[in-house]
Amino acid sequence: MLKALFIEDSTEDAELLERELEQSGFDVDTLRVDRPEALREALATQSWDLILADHSGPHIDSTKALAIVREHDADVPFIIVSGTISEDVAIEAMKAGASDFLSKGRLAKLAPVVERELRQAEERRTRRRLEAEGREREQRAALELALAYDATLEGWARALELRDSETEGHSRRVAALTDQLALALGVPDEARVHMHRGALLHDIGKMAVPDGILLKPGSLNEREWDILRQHPTHAVDLLSPIEYLRPALDIPKFHHERWDGSGYPYGLAGEDIPLAARIFAVADVWDALAHARPYRRAWSETEVMRHLESLAGSHLDPRVVDVFLTLVREGRVRLASDPPVDPTTVLVIDASESNRVLVCRSLERDGHCVLMADTGPRALEMLARESADLIVFDSAVPGPAEAAMCARLKKAAAGAPVILVAGVRLDDEAAARAACDDVLIKPAAATTLKSTVRRLLEERRGELSSDRGARI
């Protein structure tokens, strides 16, 4: 059955077109519209195999009709059949996206043109489907590889903490703090991915420090200090051969440099110290003092804030300290002694069960609770019963229906951010971004997805905090 939509003000001309198609052997199901609102409703209610449009109707011409159609479907053949269109105008219409044009006096050519355009439309859809399937395979491989990488990095960090039990949990906490502070400073998502890895592995060079020095209960002598101060260079030796970790080296290599140049091992000062290391240094001081050690109690929030202020301009970058203390005052950085924060809930919508599970595992490693649905309508049913703080919506070939679904999901989740993950390059990415909060094109690295999730959740927390402050 060929579903054909006629944009035609004349009932007689529409019947003539339908009869011509039937006589050419097509089994047709047709609908005639002659106004913009009727065209939009027809496009919204079902998909069409073919659109035949008059050029100059009293309520809608082919130019306006073409713009409306292309907003909804990039592939459906759009053929202008008119007795009034000039060749120059027809050529301009084809440049704008029309498939072809015919004179109403030459309908014998209609069937060959329709057959050709249907064939080409099917070829376009097949190419897009194969592209989407290829990107889906790449995405699955990227997720699986990222999970393996994450597990390896966390395993290395955990091995260090098992060696020095006084710092248990420090690497994960300071990595999260570094990411939060980098976001507040406007660091892009991709750079924050590398910062997170570097923070997680900041002390990896201590693997080369002998136990007798690293675990010595008393004070170190000068020779022992010289050995300990080499651990940043050991980190470079260990990590630089690993290509995907080279961009993460700034923190392991430079995290003991000081703003005034008194740090080690290179004696860098000011902005010669990479930003990642300057950000990490502030987060590191906060986490180290906010947690108890066997030889001292945990410091209070006021004590740590005063200490950070005293280090600004000597050990620490004063601008980074200022931004961090603002986060603390706004209640967006918490002490270990504070009541635990309820985990955020992320709703993942993906037709592929294997991808849903992989994304779920990846996000759960960051402490999120994850809900899963295979379609938008099922997700809406879920949101009627449960709340979500963020939504990840995977669509192989997104279009207007998916954009509309993004808006419905956002409304059902009380304004929660929506990330659209697209299986193909979008014809109109700007329109897709207008319908949601961010767009990722497959294959999207799991780390990019996770950093985008963290950024949008942090921005959402900031918005909610501002709203609460305005109401007080």
N, C-alpha and C positions, 0 to 999 in steps of 0.2 A: 504493500500500500504506500503510495507516494503522498505525503502530507504537504499540500501546497497552500501557501497563503497569498491571496491576491490583495494588493493595495490599489484599489480601483473604485472610482465613484459610480461607474456605470454597471448596473446589474447585467445588462445585455453583453457588454464586452467581457465581463467576468465569465459568463456562461459560454461565450465563444472560445475563450482560452481553455476552459475546462473540457469542452467538446474536442478541441484540437489535441489536447493531451490524451484523452481517451481514444481518439481515432488513431493515435500513434502507438497504442498498445499499453499505455500507463493505466494502472488501477489507482484512481486518485480520490483523496479525501480533502476537500477544499473549504476555505473560509475566506469571505471577502470583508475587508475593513476599508474605511475611507476617512478616518480621523486619527490624529496622533494618540489620543487616549485609548482608542480601540486597538490600535497597533500594539501599544505597550501591554495591554491586557492579554492580547493573543500570544505575545512572546513570553509573557510571564506564566501562562497557564500550560503551555506545552512546547515541545521542540518541533521544528519544521525542517523538511528536507529541501524545500525550494520556496523562494519568494519571487513573485512576478509583480512589478510595480509600474503603474502609469507614471508619466513624468510630471504632469501638471494638473492634479486634481484641485478642486476648489478649496479643500480644507488641508491638504498635505501634498507636497510635491516630492519627487523622487530623492532630492537632495536631503530634505529633512527626514524622510523615511529611512534612507540609507544610514544616516547618523544614528537614528534610534535602533535600527537592527544591529549595527556593528557594536553598539554598547552591550548587546545581549549575546551575540554569537559571531565569532570571527570567521567561521567556516561555511555557514549556510550560503548557497548560491543566491545572489541577488541580481535578477535580470530585469532591465528596464524594457517594457513593451509599450511603445507610445507612437502616436501619429503626429506629435508636435515637436519632438526633441530634434534639435539640429545635431549634426555630426560633431561640431566643436564642443557643444554642451555635453554630449554623450561621452566624449573622450575625457573631459574633466571629471565626469561622474565615475568613470572607470579608474582614474587616478585616485579618486577618493575611496575606492573599494568596491564599486559595482563589478559584477562578473562579466556582463555583456549587455548589449542593447539591440533591440529589434524594432522594426516598424510594424505597426498593426496591419499594414497592407501586405506583409510578407511572412505570415504565420507558418508557412510551409517549412521555414527554417527553424521553427520553435523546437521541434522534437530533437534534431541533432544537437542544437545548442544545449538543451536541457540534459541530454545524455552525457555530453562532454563535461558540463559543469558538475553534474552529480558524481561522475567518475573522479574528477579532480578534487572535489570536496572529500570524497572517501579517501583519496590518497593523502590529503592533508591531515585528516583525522587519524589515519593509520600512522603517519609520521609522528604526530604528536603523541599518540598512544605508545609507540615504540620508544620515543624519547622519554616519556614519563616512566615507562617500565625500566629503561636503562638507568635513569636517575634514581628510581626506587631501589634497584640493586646496589647502586653506589652508596645510597643513603644507609641501607642496611649494613653494608660492609663498613662504612664510616662509623656507625654506632657501635658495632661489635668491636672494632679496633679501638675506639675511644674508651670503651668500658675496660678493655684489657690494659690500655695505657693508664687509666685512672687507678685501677687496682694495683698496678706496678708501682706508680708514684706513691700512693698511700702506703703500700707495703714497705717501701724504702723509708718513708717518714716514720712509720710505726716501728721499724727495726731500730732506728736511732733512739726513739723514746723508750723502747724496752731496754736499751743499753744504759740510758740515763732516766730512771723512773721518775725523777723530780720534774721532768718536763712533759709528762703524759698529757696528750691532747693539745699541746701547745701549737704544733705545726698546723693542724686543721683550723684551730681558732684564729691564729694570726693570719692564715691565708684568707679566711672569710673576712676578717677586719681589713686587710689590705685591699681586697676587692671592693668593699663598701666605701672605703676612703678614696680609692682611685675613681670610683663612679662619681662621688661627690665633687671631685676635682675635674671631671669632664674627660677622663681617659676613655678612648673608644673601646668598644667591646672586644675587638681582636687583641688589642694590647693588654687588656685586663686578663684575657685567657693566659697569656704568657706570665703576667705578674702572679696569677694564682698558682701556677706551676712552680715558679721560682720561690714563692713564699713557702710553699709546701716542702720544698727541698733546700731551704735556706742554710741548714746546717749539715748538708750531706757530706761536706768536706771533713767533718769530724770523724767520719769512718776511718780516716787515715791517721787519727790522733791516738796514741797508745792509751790503753785503759789506765795505766799508772798515772797519766797526766790528766785525762778527762775526768776520771772518777776520784782523784786525790782528795781526801777529806780536808786537808789543810791548805795553806797558801802555796802558790806556785813560786818557784824561784825564777830567776831571769831566763835561764836556759829553757825551762819548761814553758814560760810565757812565749818565748820566741817560736817554739814548736807549735803551740796552740794557735798563735796568730797566723800560721800558714794555712789554716783550714780553708779560707776562701780560695787560695790558689789550688788546693787539692780538689775543691769543688769544680773548678774550671777543667782540671785534668780529667776528672771523672765524667763530666757532663758534655763537654764540647765535642767528643766523638759522636754523640747522639744527635742527629740532625734536627729532629723536631724539638729538642730541648735547648738548642743554641739560643733562640730568642728569649729564653727564660733565664739566661745566665746573669742578668744584671743584679738580681737580688742575692743569689749565692756568692757572687764575686765581690760585690761592693757594700754589703749590708753592715759592715763595721766601719765604714768611712763616716766622718763627722763633718758637719756643716763648716766648722772653723778650721778644718784641715788636720785635726789632731788624731784622726782615726787610722785604721790599718786595713790592708797591708800596703796601700798605694799612697796614702796621705792626700787624697783628693779633697777639694773644698768647694762649698757653695754649689752652684748649678753644674759644675764639672762632675758631680756625683749624679748618676742617672736617676731620673725621677722615680722609677720603680723602687730603687733602694732607699730614697728619701721617704717615700710613702711607707714602705715596710718598717723603717726604723721607728716611726711614731707608733704604728700598730704593735710592734714588738715590745716597746717599753710599756705600753698600756697593759698588754696581756701578761707580761712578766710580773708586774707589780700588783695586778688585780687578782692574782692567784697565789694562794699560800704555798710556801716551800717549807721543808722540814726545819729550816733555820730561821724562819720569820713568818709572821702572819700576812694575810692578804691586806693590802692597803685599801682605804676607803676611796670612794669616787673623788671626794674633795682633795685628798692627799695626792692621788695620781694626777689630777688636773693641775694642781699647783706645781708638781714636779715637772710635768710636761712644759708648763709655762716657763719654769726656770731653765729648761734646756733649750728653749727656742732661741735661735741665733748663735748657739755655741755647738751643742751636739746635733740639734735637729733643725730642719728647714722651718723657719717661723711661719711661712704661709701654710704649709702642710699642717703644722700644729694648730693654727687658728681654725682651719676647716674641720679638723678632727674634733676640737673642743666644741665647735658649733653643733656637730652631730651628737655629742654627749649631752649638751644642754637641751637639745630637742628631744632627748630620750630615745635616740635611734641607735645608740651604742650602750650596751648594758654590762654591768659587772657580773662576775661569776656568782655573787651572793644574791643577785636579784632573782625573783621568781622566774621559772623557765617560760619562754615565749611559746605559745601554741604553734605547732608547725603549720606552714602555709599549705593550702590544698590547691593542686594543679589538676585540671581536667584535660586529658589527652584524647583527642578525637582523631581516629585513623582507621581506615577500612582494613588495613593490613594488621592482622593479629600479631605477627612477629615484630613489626615495627612498634606497635603499641607497647609490647612487653619490654623491648629494648629501651625505648624512651622512658618508660616507667622505672626501670632499673637505674638508668642514668640519673633521673631526677631524685629518686629515693636516696641515692648516695649523698645528695646534698641536703637531706633531711626533710624533703617535702613529702606530704601525703599525696598520693596520686589516685585519681579516679579515671576510669577508661570507658570510652564509648566508641562504637564503630561507625556511627552516622550522626549528622547534626540533629535530626529529630529525636534520636535516642538520648543525645546529650541534653536537649531541652527538657525531656521527661525527667532526667536525672537532676537537673538544676531546679526542678519544681520541688524536689524532696531534700536536696543537699546544696550547700553553698560551695563556691569555688573562688579562690583569690586570683587565679589566672587560668587562661584557656589556651591550649596549643591545638590548633585546627589544621590537620593535614589534608590537603586536597591535591590529587594528582594533576588535574587540569582545571584550575579555578576559573570561574566566570561570574556573571551577575548573580546567579543563584547562591553561590558561595559567599559573595559580598553581602547579600541580604541576610544569609545565615549568620555571618559574623556580627551583624547589627543585632539580630535577635538573641544570639548567645550573650553578647555584651549586656543587653538589657536584662535578660533573665538572671545574669550573675551580678546584678546591681552595679554595673559599670566596671567590672573587673577587666584588666587588659586582655586582649586577644592577639595571639601570634598566628599568622597564616603561614603555613609551610607549603610551598608550591612545588609541584613535580616538574614544571616546565617554566621556561622564561615567559613572563607575562607580557601580553600585547600592550596592556595599559597598567603598568605597575603603580603609577600615581593613584589611579582609581582604587586599586587593591589596598594601598596604604591608607587611603582615606576611609576605608571600611573597617580597618583594624588598627592595632597599635604598632605592629611591625610585620615585615614580610621577609621570610628566609627562603631562598631558592635552593632546591636540592642539587647536588649533595651538600647539605649544611653540616659542618662539623658539630659533634655533640657538645664540644666545649663552647662553640658559638651559640648554640641553642641554650645551654645552661647559663652563659653570661648574659644573654638577652633576657632570660627568665629573671635572673637576679636583678638586672637593671630595672625592668618594668615593675617588679615587686617593690623595689626600693623607692621608685618614683611614686608608686601607689601609696606606700606608707607615708611618704612625705606629704602627698596631697591630703590624705586622711588626717594626718597630724595637723596640717594647716587649717583644715575645716573645723577640727575640734577646738583649736586655739581661737578661731574666729567666733565660735559660738560662746566661748567662756566670757 
